[in-house]
Amino acid sequence: MGLFKTKEEKEAERKKKKLEAKQLEQRISNSAITQQLQQFLLNKFGDLNSEEVDKLRQLAASGGRAGYLMDVQKEGILFKLINGKGELLDKWAITFDALGYQDLPSAGVNVLEKILRQTLESIPHLMVLDTGFFMYKKNREKLSW
């Protein structure tokens, strides 16, 4: 009746899904919007004297785990600034529609989040967690004079 798949059919289906996932990952990592978003993060959080890093530095000085939570969604990216008590201080978003792009395919959300998290991890004065939470790293290695 065709209700059950043979071992070969299951294996072929797995390989096809794996190939499609790899192609989607390549397409997202090579896309212009991903590069724009990476550059945006580097500009916004990469400069030690930027307004956003200053907010993170002030929160780190007050103690506790305080920083931004980056939440990649189908429609865009949501940033929440949270203090050491877990209270929401600020919230802002980047929508893909506003950038002239359609919604991200559901399968691509994790891929884009991983790429953007790696971009944030490349900034030496930030500590980035797997959850998308990042904060100022006040105990980072500093250069000598």
C-alpha positions in Angstrom: 0.0 0.0 0.0 3.0 2.3 0.3 2.4 3.3 3.9 5.8 2.1 5.0 9.1 3.3 3.5 12.0 1.0 2.9 15.3 1.6 4.6 16.7 3.0 1.3 13.8 5.4 0.9 14.3 6.7 4.4 18.0 7.2 3.9 17.4 9.0 0.6 14.9 11.3 2.3 17.4 12.1 5.1 20.1 12.9 2.6 17.7 15.1 0.6 16.7 17.0 3.8 20.3 17.4 4.8 21.3 18.7 1.4 18.4 21.2 1.5 19.4 22.4 4.9 23.0 22.9 3.8 21.8 24.8 0.7 19.6 27.1 2.9 22.5 27.7 5.2 24.8 28.7 2.3 22.1 30.9 0.8 21.5 32.7 4.1 25.2 33.1 5.0 26.0 34.5 1.5 23.0 36.8 1.3 23.3 40.6 1.2 20.9 41.1 4.1 23.0 38.8 6.3 26.1 40.8 5.5 24.2 44.1 6.2 23.0 42.7 9.5 26.6 41.6 10.5 27.9 45.0 9.6 25.1 46.7 11.6 26.0 44.6 14.7 29.7 45.4 14.3 28.9 49.1 13.9 26.5 49.2 16.8 28.4 47.1 19.3 31.9 46.9 18.0 33.0 50.4 18.9 34.0 50.7 22.6 32.7 54.3 22.6 29.4 53.7 21.0 26.1 54.5 22.8 25.0 50.9 23.1 28.4 49.7 24.5 28.2 52.5 27.0 24.8 51.2 28.1 26.2 47.7 28.5 29.3 49.1 30.4 27.0 51.0 32.9 24.9 47.9 33.4 28.0 45.8 34.0 29.2 48.3 36.6 26.0 48.0 38.5 26.5 44.2 38.9 24.5 41.2 38.0 23.8 39.7 34.5 22.7 42.6 32.5 22.8 43.1 28.8 20.9 42.5 25.5 18.9 39.6 24.5 18.9 39.1 20.7 15.9 37.2 19.5 15.9 36.3 15.8 12.4 35.7 14.5 10.7 35.1 11.1 9.9 38.8 10.7 13.0 40.3 12.0 15.4 40.6 15.0 14.2 41.8 18.4 16.7 43.3 20.9 15.8 43.6 24.6 18.0 45.5 27.1 17.6 43.8 30.5 19.1 45.0 33.8 20.6 42.7 36.5 17.2 42.2 38.1 15.7 40.9 34.9 13.7 44.1 34.2 13.2 45.2 30.6 14.8 48.6 30.1 14.6 49.1 26.4 13.3 47.2 23.4 13.9 47.7 19.7 13.7 45.7 16.5 14.9 45.4 13.0 12.2 44.1 10.6 13.2 42.4 7.4 10.3 44.1 5.6 11.6 47.6 6.5 15.0 46.5 5.0 13.2 45.5 1.8 13.3 41.8 2.3 10.6 39.2 2.8 10.2 37.1 6.0 12.9 34.6 6.8 11.9 31.0 6.1 11.3 29.2 9.4 14.2 26.8 8.8 16.5 29.8 8.4 15.8 31.4 11.8 18.4 29.2 13.6 20.9 29.6 10.8 20.7 33.4 10.9 20.8 33.5 14.7 24.0 31.3 14.7 25.7 33.6 12.1 24.8 36.8 14.0 25.8 35.2 17.4 29.2 34.4 15.8 29.5 38.0 14.7 28.9 39.2 18.2 31.4 36.7 19.6 34.0 38.2 17.3 33.7 41.5 19.3 36.4 41.2 22.1 34.6 43.4 24.7 31.3 41.3 24.6 30.5 38.1 26.3 27.9 36.2 24.2 25.9 33.2 25.5 24.3 30.5 23.4 20.8 31.9 24.2 21.5 35.1 22.3 22.1 37.1 25.5 25.2 39.3 25.3 26.8 41.7 27.8 29.9 43.8 28.4 32.9 41.7 29.3 34.6 43.9 32.0 37.2 41.2 32.9 38.5 40.9 29.3 42.1 40.8 28.4 43.5 44.3 28.0 46.5 45.5 25.9 49.6 46.9 27.6 50.8 50.4 26.9 
